[in-house]
């Protein structure tokens, strides 16, 4: 019984750790994509102002 509980808890910890890493990587990626898009938009806006 003790071994089964330990294996279950270690598995649960692994699942939570994996989910946390996945969540953080998605959050970091979304932040990076947002920054790149805002830089691109700012560059496009500056280019349009220069053309007029």
MOMO-V693762 format. One record per residue. RES is the residue in one small letter. SS is DSSP state (H for helix, E for strand, L for the rest). PHI is phi in radians with two decimals (none if undefined). D_LAST is the distance of its C-alpha to the last C-alpha in Angstrom with 1 decimal. Layout:
res:ss:phi:d_last
RES:SS:PHI:D_LAST
RES:SS:PHI:D_LAST
This chain:
res:ss:phi:d_last
x:L:none:76.4
x:H:-1.08:75.0
x:H:-1.15:73.4
x:H:-1.13:71.7
x:H:-1.14:70.2
x:H:-1.11:69.0
x:H:-1.10:67.4
x:H:-1.08:65.8
x:H:-1.16:64.4
x:H:-1.14:63.0
x:H:-1.10:61.4
x:H:-1.09:59.9
x:H:-1.08:58.6
x:H:-1.11:57.1
x:H:-1.12:55.3
x:H:-1.11:53.9
x:H:-1.12:52.8
x:H:-1.09:51.1
x:H:-1.14:49.3
x:H:-1.12:48.1
x:H:-1.11:46.8
x:H:-1.10:45.1
x:H:-1.05:43.5
x:H:-1.15:42.3
x:H:-1.17:40.8
x:H:-1.13:38.9
x:H:-1.12:37.7
x:H:-1.12:36.6
x:H:-1.10:34.9
x:H:-1.09:33.0
x:H:-1.13:31.9
x:H:-1.13:30.7
x:H:-1.11:28.8
x:H:-1.09:27.2
x:H:-1.12:26.1
x:H:-1.12:24.7
x:H:-1.13:22.8
x:H:-1.19:21.3
x:H:-1.14:20.4
x:H:-1.10:18.7
x:H:-1.12:16.8
x:H:-1.11:15.8
x:H:-1.13:14.6
x:H:-1.13:12.6
x:H:-1.10:11.0
x:H:-1.15:10.3
x:H:-1.16:8.9
x:H:-1.19:6.5
x:H:-1.17:5.5
x:H:-1.21:5.6
x:H:-1.27:3.8
x:L:-1.31:0.0
